[in-house]
């Protein structure tokens, strides 16, 4: 999927805002580079999704 610079910037900002709002900086990273949290697996799932999206942009 192609995004122009304005679209890419907007998506990156939205992802950053979501990341900050949820406070995902606390999540540890496993040996495979994936976020995990056995107590809050949905947080880890969303953090990994955001991370993958950032990589694709």
N, C-alpha and C positions, 0 to 999 in steps of 0.2 A: 504494500500500500504506500502511495507517495503522499507526502505532506510538504507544502511549501514552508518557508522559514517561519512565517507568522503562525501557521497552524502547529508546527512542531514546538515553537516557543510556548504557545498557549497550552498544549498538552503537557509539556514538561512542567510548567508552572502549576497546573492543576494536580499533577501527580505529586509534586513537592508539597503542595498545600495539604493533600490527603495524608501523605506520609507524616508531616508535622502534626496535623490534627490528631492522628491516631497515636503519635509518640512511638513509632516503631524503632527508634534508635536503641531501645533496651534489648531488642531481640538478639540472641546469640546466633552465630553462623556455624554450621556444621563443617565437616571436612570436605564436603562437596560444594561448599559455597552457598548453601541454602539456609535461609532463616528457619528457626524452629522454636517452638515453645510448647511443651507437652500440656501445660495448663491452659493455654489459649491458642489452640491449633488454627482457628480461623484468622487470628492476627498474623500468624506465620504464613498462612496461605495467601492472604492479601499482600503482605510484604513481598513475598516471592513473585506474585503477579506484577506488582508495581516495578520491581527490579527487572523482570523480563521485558516489560514495556520500555523502560529506560534504555535497556541494551538495544532494542530494536529501533529506537529513535536516533 
